[in-house]
Amino acid sequence: MRRTTVPASFFGIVLGLSGMGQAWRVAVPLWGMPHWIGESLLLLATLVWLALLIIYVIQALRNPMVVRREFQHPVQGSTPALLAIATLLIALAALPYSRSLAYALTAAGVCWHLAFSLWHTGNMWQGGRDALDTAPTLYMPTVAGNFASAAALGALGHADWGWLFLGAGVFSWLALESLVIQRLFHAQAVPLQQRPLIGIQFAPPVVCAMAWLILSPGSTDHWLLMLWGYGLFQLLLGIRLGRWLGAQPFSPTYWAYTFGVAAATITGLKLALAGIGAAKVLAIPIFVGANLFIGYLAVRTAYLLITGQLLPRSA
């Protein structure tokens, strides 16, 4: 018998939707954009997060072996970190409406992030991995999880705790990036089904900058511009490799690109709001492009859901 399964990677949809919602929130004071668009996107992200969370928990209770296999997979085993990251981004969405709810979601997200990332990293330190399994998904537990924790804590007014998490994320990113780049440069060609995961490679610098701007609102530090510039360069590289990266038929895996795209957009809008000239010039095309790209993914994903092709099946 084959059952419909919901992989943890589906929580990447929440990252893209909530990220664009946050971008529209920044566009309100910057360009006077309608307030309801961003809030509607954040509401949609919250509904998707809640539905996925309920389904994933029920799946774990009814068929724990499916979840266990995912946790132990050499590539997909990093994706359960998305549960924490998505929860922390929903905390940011909820903050203007309920500080208590935002605190509760942040506490839950940080606890899951620490528990999972320590377990996952501890397993990696014991060795035994195949170098060919080194993929950008490795950034999720210790890099994206720490950056998202920093952002949520900073938004709640605990910047001192947030900087601790940001530091953990930055140095984890620097340690892992050389391994991922070495894998891309020197090992066998990336398998077709793993190519969309390379979209995660573009995220760390701009997610770091986004979290930094939450910890230090209005900052125009040159390090922020350097992080944003590195992220934008990698996004351009993604466009240059678009045909190669998109060789696989459409699947929700392509949402891996959206956290980096949304974070680059938010960072650019906030730097433009702070008066940075380059950001004022680049913010508009980046904002338009991000909306088109994430909107396209949303439409294609909705079509798969309506036609019953979205959820994979496992034995």
C-alpha positions as CSV (number, residue, x, y, z in Angstrom):
1,M,0.0,0.0,0.0
2,R,1.3,3.5,-0.9
3,R,0.4,6.5,1.3
4,T,0.4,10.2,0.6
5,T,3.3,11.8,2.5
6,V,4.2,15.4,3.3
7,P,7.9,15.9,3.4
8,A,9.4,18.6,5.7
9,S,10.7,20.4,2.6
10,F,7.1,21.6,2.0
11,F,7.6,24.0,4.8
12,G,9.8,26.0,2.3
13,I,6.5,27.2,0.9
14,V,5.9,29.1,4.1
15,L,9.3,30.7,3.9
16,G,8.6,32.1,0.5
17,L,5.1,33.4,1.2
18,S,6.0,34.9,4.6
19,G,9.1,36.5,3.2
20,M,7.1,38.2,0.5
21,G,4.6,39.3,3.0
22,Q,7.3,40.9,5.1
23,A,8.6,42.6,1.9
24,W,5.2,44.1,1.3
25,R,5.1,45.3,4.9
26,V,8.4,47.3,4.2
27,A,7.0,48.6,0.9
28,V,4.2,50.3,2.8
29,P,6.3,53.0,4.4
30,L,8.8,53.1,1.5
31,W,6.4,53.5,-1.4
32,G,3.0,53.8,0.2
33,M,1.9,50.4,-1.1
34,P,-1.5,49.0,0.1
35,H,-1.2,47.6,3.6
36,W,-3.6,44.7,3.0
37,I,-1.5,43.0,0.4
38,G,1.3,42.1,2.8
39,E,-1.0,41.1,5.6
40,S,-3.0,38.9,3.2
41,L,0.2,37.1,2.1
42,L,1.2,36.6,5.8
43,L,-2.3,35.2,6.5
44,L,-1.9,32.8,3.6
45,A,1.5,31.8,4.9
46,T,0.1,31.2,8.4
47,L,-2.7,29.0,7.0
48,V,-0.2,27.0,4.9
49,W,2.1,26.6,7.9
50,L,-0.7,25.5,10.2
51,A,-2.1,23.0,7.7
52,L,1.4,21.5,7.0
53,L,2.2,21.4,10.7
54,I,-1.0,19.5,11.6
55,I,-0.5,17.1,8.7
56,Y,3.1,16.5,9.5
57,V,2.4,15.8,13.2
58,I,-0.4,13.4,12.3
59,Q,1.9,11.7,9.8
60,A,4.6,11.3,12.4
61,L,2.2,9.7,14.9
62,R,0.6,7.4,12.4
63,N,3.6,6.4,10.3
64,P,6.7,7.3,12.3
65,M,9.0,5.3,10.0
66,V,8.4,7.7,7.1
67,V,9.5,10.6,9.3
68,R,12.4,8.6,10.7
69,R,13.7,7.8,7.2
70,E,13.5,11.4,6.3
71,F,15.5,12.4,9.4
72,Q,18.1,9.8,8.5
73,H,18.4,10.7,4.8
74,P,21.8,12.1,4.0
75,V,20.4,15.0,1.9
76,Q,16.7,15.4,3.0
77,G,17.7,14.8,6.7
78,S,18.4,18.5,7.1
79,T,14.9,19.6,6.0
80,P,13.1,19.1,9.3
81,A,14.9,22.3,10.4
82,L,12.3,24.0,8.2
83,L,9.6,23.4,10.9
84,A,11.5,25.7,13.2
85,I,12.4,28.3,10.6
86,A,8.8,28.5,9.3
87,T,7.5,28.8,12.9
88,L,9.9,31.6,13.6
89,L,8.8,33.5,10.5
90,I,5.2,33.1,11.5
91,A,6.1,34.6,14.9
92,L,7.3,37.7,13.0
93,A,4.0,37.8,11.1
94,A,2.0,37.5,14.3
95,L,4.0,40.1,16.3
96,P,1.9,43.2,15.4
97,Y,-1.3,41.4,16.4
98,S,-0.3,39.5,19.5
99,R,3.0,39.8,21.3
100,S,2.1,36.8,23.5
101,L,1.5,34.6,20.5
102,A,4.7,35.8,19.0
103,Y,6.6,34.9,22.2
104,A,5.0,31.4,22.3
105,L,5.9,30.7,18.6
106,T,9.4,32.0,19.0
107,A,9.9,29.8,22.1
108,A,8.6,26.8,20.2
109,G,10.7,27.6,17.1
110,V,13.9,28.2,19.0
111,C,13.5,25.0,21.1
112,W,12.9,22.9,18.0
113,H,15.8,24.6,16.2
114,L,18.3,23.9,19.0
115,A,17.1,20.3,19.6
116,F,17.2,19.4,15.9
117,S,20.4,21.2,14.9
118,L,22.3,19.8,17.9
119,W,21.1,16.3,17.1
120,H,21.8,16.7,13.3
121,T,25.2,18.3,13.7
122,G,26.2,15.8,16.4
123,N,25.5,13.0,13.9
124,M,27.6,14.7,11.2
125,W,30.6,15.2,13.5
126,Q,30.7,11.4,14.0
127,G,31.6,11.0,10.3
128,G,30.7,8.4,7.9
129,R,29.1,10.7,5.3
130,D,29.6,10.4,1.5
131,A,31.1,13.6,0.1
132,L,28.5,13.4,-2.8
133,D,25.8,13.9,-0.2
134,T,27.1,17.4,0.6
135,A,24.3,19.7,-0.6
136,P,23.2,23.2,0.3
137,T,20.5,21.6,2.5
138,L,23.2,21.4,5.2
139,Y,22.7,25.1,5.7
140,M,19.2,24.7,7.1
141,P,19.8,23.5,10.7
142,T,22.8,25.6,11.8
143,V,22.7,28.6,9.4
144,A,19.1,29.3,8.5
145,G,17.8,28.1,11.9
146,N,20.2,30.4,13.8
147,F,19.5,33.4,11.5
148,A,15.7,32.9,11.9
149,S,16.1,32.7,15.6
150,A,18.1,35.9,15.7
151,A,15.4,37.7,13.6
152,A,12.6,36.6,15.9
153,L,14.4,37.4,19.1
154,G,15.5,40.8,17.7
155,A,11.9,41.6,16.7
156,L,10.8,40.8,20.3
157,G,13.4,43.2,21.7
158,H,16.0,40.7,22.8
159,A,18.8,41.8,20.5
160,D,21.5,40.6,22.9
161,W,20.2,37.0,22.6
162,G,19.7,37.5,18.9
163,W,23.3,38.4,18.2
164,L,24.4,35.2,19.9
165,F,22.3,33.2,17.4
166,L,23.5,35.4,14.5
167,G,27.1,34.7,15.4
168,A,26.4,31.0,15.5
169,G,24.8,31.2,12.1
170,V,27.5,33.2,10.5
171,F,30.4,31.0,11.5
172,S,28.4,27.8,10.7
173,W,27.8,29.3,7.2
174,L,31.5,30.1,6.7
175,A,32.5,26.6,7.7
176,L,29.9,24.9,5.5
177,E,30.2,27.0,2.4
178,S,33.6,25.8,1.5
179,L,32.4,22.2,1.7
180,V,29.4,22.8,-0.5
181,I,31.5,24.8,-3.1
182,Q,34.1,22.1,-3.1
183,R,31.4,19.5,-3.8
184,L,30.0,21.6,-6.7
185,F,33.5,22.2,-8.2
186,H,35.2,18.9,-7.9
187,A,32.8,16.0,-7.4
188,Q,30.4,14.4,-9.8
189,A,27.7,16.5,-11.5
190,V,24.8,17.4,-9.2
191,P,21.9,14.9,-9.9
192,L,18.9,16.3,-11.7
193,Q,16.6,15.9,-8.7
194,Q,19.0,17.8,-6.4
195,R,19.6,20.8,-8.6
196,P,16.7,22.9,-7.3
197,L,18.3,22.5,-3.8
198,I,21.1,24.7,-5.0
199,G,18.7,27.5,-4.6
200,I,19.5,27.3,-0.9
201,Q,23.0,28.3,-1.7
202,F,21.9,31.9,-2.5
203,A,20.2,32.4,0.8
204,P,22.7,32.7,3.7
205,P,24.2,36.1,3.0
206,V,20.9,37.9,2.4
207,V,19.1,36.1,5.3
208,C,22.0,37.1,7.5
209,A,21.6,40.7,6.3
210,M,17.8,40.6,6.9
211,A,18.3,39.3,10.5
212,W,21.0,41.9,11.1
213,L,18.6,44.7,10.1
214,I,16.0,43.3,12.5
215,L,18.6,43.3,15.3
216,S,19.8,46.8,14.4
217,P,16.9,48.6,12.6
218,G,17.9,51.4,10.2
219,S,21.6,50.3,10.1
220,T,23.6,51.1,7.0
221,D,26.8,49.3,8.0
222,H,29.0,48.5,5.1
223,W,29.0,44.8,6.1
224,L,25.2,44.8,5.3
225,L,25.9,46.1,1.8
226,M,28.7,43.5,1.4
227,L,26.4,40.7,2.4
228,W,23.6,42.0,0.2
229,G,26.0,42.3,-2.7
230,Y,27.3,38.7,-2.3
231,G,23.7,37.5,-2.2
232,L,22.7,39.4,-5.3
233,F,25.8,38.2,-7.2
234,Q,24.7,34.6,-6.4
235,L,21.2,35.3,-7.5
236,L,22.6,36.6,-10.8
237,L,24.6,33.4,-11.0
238,G,21.3,31.4,-10.5
239,I,19.8,33.3,-13.5
240,R,22.8,32.6,-15.6
241,L,22.4,28.8,-14.8
242,G,18.6,29.0,-15.0
243,R,18.3,26.4,-17.8
244,W,20.6,23.9,-16.0
245,L,19.0,24.4,-12.6
246,G,15.5,24.1,-14.0
247,A,16.0,21.0,-16.0
248,Q,13.9,19.0,-13.6
249,P,10.1,19.1,-14.1
250,F,8.3,21.5,-11.7
251,S,7.9,20.4,-8.2
252,P,7.7,22.1,-4.7
253,T,11.4,21.6,-4.4
254,Y,11.8,24.9,-6.4
255,W,10.5,26.8,-3.3
256,A,14.1,26.3,-2.0
257,Y,14.9,29.5,-4.0
258,T,12.3,31.6,-2.3
259,F,13.9,32.2,1.1
260,G,16.9,33.8,-0.5
261,V,14.8,35.7,-3.0
262,A,12.5,37.1,-0.3
263,A,15.4,37.9,2.0
264,A,17.2,39.8,-0.7
265,T,14.1,41.8,-1.4
266,I,13.4,42.6,2.2
267,T,17.1,43.7,2.7
268,G,17.0,45.9,-0.3
269,L,13.8,47.6,0.7
270,K,15.1,48.3,4.2
271,L,18.3,49.7,2.9
272,A,16.4,51.9,0.5
273,L,14.2,53.0,3.4
274,A,17.4,53.9,5.3
275,G,18.5,56.1,2.4
276,I,21.2,53.9,0.6
277,G,21.4,55.1,-3.0
278,A,22.2,51.7,-4.6
279,A,19.3,50.1,-2.7
280,K,16.9,52.8,-4.0
281,V,17.9,51.9,-7.5
282,L,17.9,48.1,-7.2
283,A,14.9,47.7,-4.8
284,I,12.3,48.2,-7.5
285,P,13.4,45.6,-10.1
286,I,14.3,43.1,-7.3
287,F,10.8,43.6,-5.7
288,V,9.0,43.2,-9.0
289,G,11.1,40.2,-10.0
290,A,10.6,38.5,-6.6
291,N,6.8,38.9,-6.8
292,L,6.7,37.5,-10.3
293,F,8.9,34.5,-9.4
294,I,7.2,33.6,-6.1
295,G,3.8,34.3,-7.7
296,Y,4.7,31.8,-10.5
297,L,5.7,29.2,-8.0
298,A,2.5,29.7,-6.0
299,V,0.3,29.3,-9.1
300,R,2.1,26.2,-10.3
301,T,2.0,24.7,-6.8
302,A,-1.7,25.4,-6.5
303,Y,-2.3,23.7,-9.8
304,L,-0.5,20.6,-8.6
305,L,-2.6,20.6,-5.4
306,I,-5.9,21.0,-7.3
307,T,-5.0,18.2,-9.8
308,G,-3.9,15.9,-7.0
309,Q,-0.2,15.8,-8.1
310,L,1.3,17.7,-5.3
311,L,1.8,15.1,-2.5
312,P,4.3,12.3,-3.1
313,R,3.5,8.7,-2.2
314,S,5.7,6.3,-0.3
315,A,5.5,2.6,0.3
